[in-house]
């Protein structure tokens, strides 16, 4: 079931590459790029053991996580910390994009949890259920989706939704001066998520607008650090990504403030502004475990750990708004209900 709905089928390998966030957030040391070796079982089976209350050796098995590049650093940090306490559990985390994770891994039954930067679509739910996969929605954090330009783009500090839509829609503005007459007569170079990304979907629906389609004239990638690099290296570039990637690269690119007709004022992206609702590009972040996976002790214990830690500075240190106490308790109650506890 979905609670509160808002390529190939190969199982992701346990040595899945860890995405790199330049200058990444500290969590007892930086989140390190590259593969993380773990103490998981050699056979990779989802076996369980012990009561789940102790440290090394009490649990064993594999938990495969795919999905959103925005949610990736949170799930990756949760996995690293959980594996420190439970060396018999192996948790590969792969940044596939929200849609790519649902379509190619989670819904075919080849991953246990999918991160998502927007709610699951009806078509994805149908695909999952056709494979006897029942996704369950849990909100774990909030994000201040950030639009960024080159540090030398001194002509732009704040933009409206309509101006952003002009740039990112099909057959939209080609040069900066197409948006405002006093902006440069220079081509806009766009870097952004691929169409498999939940960030792409959210931006398309909420910023580009339902009357327009998202432009295909941009450099698409599921690697948000590549978006940062593209903007940094091109004086007339623009891109967008989750706030954590901006926070880790705030010296490399410049965030654009966003103005709405309702507020009449320009608001910068920040955790505080996302939390109080004043930042107009704030959005929820989710994970979707498979209901059947929750029945396995090591998956249940990991999700319990995840929801408890999601309300702490562990999330804000990465660059997202932690869940509230009420949301934590709601998630834990829903988890216990699914597990039959």
N, C-alpha and C positions, 0 to 999 in steps of 0.2 A: 504494500500500500504506500501511497505518498501522503504523508501527514501534512496538513495545511498547505495545499498545493499553491502554490504561487505559479578498414584496409585489410586490415586483416584482423583475424580473431585470435591471434597468438597471444598467449599470456605474457605480461610484461616480465622480463627477466629480473631476478632478484638483485642483479648487479647494475640495476638501472642508474643512468647518469643523473647526478644532482645538478640542477640548474644553478648558474652562477649569478649572484646579485653583487655587482661591483661594490666593494666596501660594505658587504652585508651586515645585518644587525647582529649585535653581540648577544650570545646566550651561553655564558660561561666560556667565552671564546667565540670567534667568528664562525658563522655558518660557512663551511668549506665547500668549494666546488669540487666536483668529481665524485667517483663512486665511493660509497661507504661500506666497508667490510663489516659484517655482523657475525654474531654467534649463533645464527639460525641452524636448524637441522640440515644435515647433508641431503636428506631426501626431499626436503621442502614440503612435506605433508602438513596439513592443517590439524596436527594432533594437539591434544591438550593434556594438561596434568596439573596437579597441585590445587591449592585453594585460591591462588591469585593474590595473596596478601603479603608474600615475602619478596625476596630479591631474586638473584640469579638462580635459574633452574626450576622455578616453580611453575612456569608456563613455557609452552613451546608451540611452534607453528609459524606460518607465514601469513602476512596480511598485505595484500597488494593494493596500493593506492594510486589512482590515476586522476586526470582531470585538470582543472583550472591552473594556469600559471600564476594567477593572482593568489589563490589559496595555497599554492605549492609551498611557499616558505613557512607557513603555519604548520601544515601537515608534516613537512620535513623536520621541523624543529620538534614537534610532538613525537615523531617516530624516533628521532635520535635520543631524546630524553627517556622514552619508554624502554628502548633497547638497552640503555645503560643499567636500568633496574632489572630487566628480564633478558638475559643474554641468550636464552633459548628461543626468543621470538625474532624473526627477521621481517622487516617492514620496508620493502622497496617503494619509493615514491617517485612517480614519473610525471613530468609536466607535459601533458598532451593537449591542453586546451579543454574547456568544459565540454563542448560538443564532440570533439575528437575522442575524449575519454568515454563519454556515454556510448557513442556509436561503435567504436572499435574495440573497447575493452570491457566496460562495466556491463552494458546491456547484453553482450554475448556471453556474459558469465565468466570473464577472464580476469576481472579485478573485484576486490571486495568492497572498496569504498571509492567514490568519485567526488572530487572537489568541484565546486561550481560557483561561478561569480554571477549567476542569475538562476532563477528557478528552472527546474526541469520542464521541457516542452512536452506537449501532449504526444507528439510523434515519437519522442524518446521514451516516454512512459509505455507507449504501445509496443515499441521494440523490446524494451526490457521484459514486459509481461509475456510477450510471445516466447521468450526464452526462460520463463519461470523465474525471472529476477524481479524482486519487489523492492524498489528503492524507497527509502524513508528519509524525509527531509529534516535536517537539523541546521539551524542558523548558528554559526560559531563566532562570527565577528562582523564588523562593518568596515567599509573602505571609503576613502575620499578619492574617487577616480580623478586622476590628475592629467590635465592637458599641459604640455611643455613645449617650449621653443628654445632656440639657441641662446646662449648667454649674451650674444651680441645683438640680439633682436630688441634694441632699445625703443623701437616704435610701438611695441605692443606690451601692455601690462594687464589689460582686462578686456574680456570679450563677452558678448551676449550669446544666448543660445542660437539666435538666428545667424549671427556671424560665424559661429562654429559650424552650423549646418551648411552655410554657403560654401565653406571650405571642404567639408567632408561628404557632401552629397554627390551623386552622379551628375555629370555635366555642370559642376559647380565652379566656383572661383578658381582660376588658374594662376593668377598673380595676386600678390598682397594688395595691390592697388584696386583689384576688382571688389574688395571688401570695403575698404575706405580709401578715398581719393588721395589722402596724404600719406598713405603707406607706400612702400617701395614698388616700383615697376619691375618686380623680380618674381620668377616662378616659385610657387610654393612646393617644397619637397615634403612628401608625407610619409611617415613611418608609423605603423600601427599593428594591431593584432591580426592574425589570420581569421578567416570566416568561421573556423572551427572554435573560435574563442568565445567564451561567455562575455568577456569584456567587449568584444566586437558587437555581440548581440545587444547588450545593454546600451552601449553608446548609439547604436543604430536606432533603437527604439526610442530612447529618451532624449537624444541630442539631435541626430540627423532628422528624425521625425517620420511619422507614418506616411506622409505624403511624398517621401523621397526614399531612394535606395542609397546605401553606403557606396561611396566611390570605390572602384577597383583600381584606381590609379594611385596606389600607395604600395610601399614595400611591406608585405605582410610577413609576420613571424610569430611563433609561439614563445620566442625567447625575448623577454622584456628588456634584458640588458642590451640586446641588439638594437632595440628602438632607441634606448638612451644613447648608444654610440652613434646612431645615424643622426640624431638631432644635434649631438655635440659637434659632429664633424661637418655639418652643413649650416651656413649662416642663415639660410631662409627656410629651415625645416620646422616641422611641427609633428607632434605625436601624442599618444595618450596611453596610460598604463595605470596599474594600481599604485596607491600612495607609497607603499613600502619601497618600491623601486625608485620613486622620487626621493624619499627620505634618505636612501642610501647613496644617492647621486646628486644631491642638491647643489653641489659645487660644480657639477658637470653641465646641467641644463637649468633652465629658468621656468618656474611654474607660472601659468596664466591664471589670474583671478577670473571668476565668473560672475556675471551680473544678470539678475532676473528682473522682469518687469514688476513683479510683486515687491521685491525688496528695494529696487532702485539703487542698490549699492553693490560694489565689487567685493567678493568674498574669496579669500585665498583658501586653497586646500590645506587642511590640518586635521589632526585627530580630534581636537576640541570642537572645531566647526562641524565635523561630521557627526560627532556625538550629540551636539545640541540641535542639529538639523538645519543650521544656517547655511551650510555649504550645499549648493544645489546638485552636485554630482555625487553625493553620498549614496551608498548602496549596501545591501546586506550580502554576506558571503556564507556559503553553505557547504556541508558535506552530505553525501548520500550513501550510507551503507546499504548493502543488500540485507533484507530482513533475515534471510536464512543464515548469513554470516554472523549476525548478532547472537545466534544460539551457541556459537563456539566460544568457549571460555576465554581464550586469549584475545579474541576480537572484542568481546564484551568488556574485558578489563582495559583494553587499549582505549575504547570509546569513552569509558568512564573517566579514565585519566585525561583524555582529550577535553571533555566537557568541563572538568574541574579546572584544568589549566587555562582554558579559553577565557576565564574570567579574571586572569591575572596579568601582571606586567610582562609575562612571557609573550603575549600577543602585541601589546603596545610597543615593546622593544623592537619587534619586527617591523612595525609600521602600520598597524591596524587598530581599530577600536575594539577592545575586549568585549565579550558578552557581559550582560548585566547579571546580577545575582538571581533575579527572577528567571532570566532566560537559561542560566545554568541549571537551576532547579527544575525548570520545565523539561530541559533536555535529559537530565538524569532520570526524571520520572517516566518520560516516554521510553527511555532505554530499558529501564527495569520492567516496564509493562511488556515490551517486545520480548525480553529475555524470560518472561514468566516469573519474575522475582516478586 
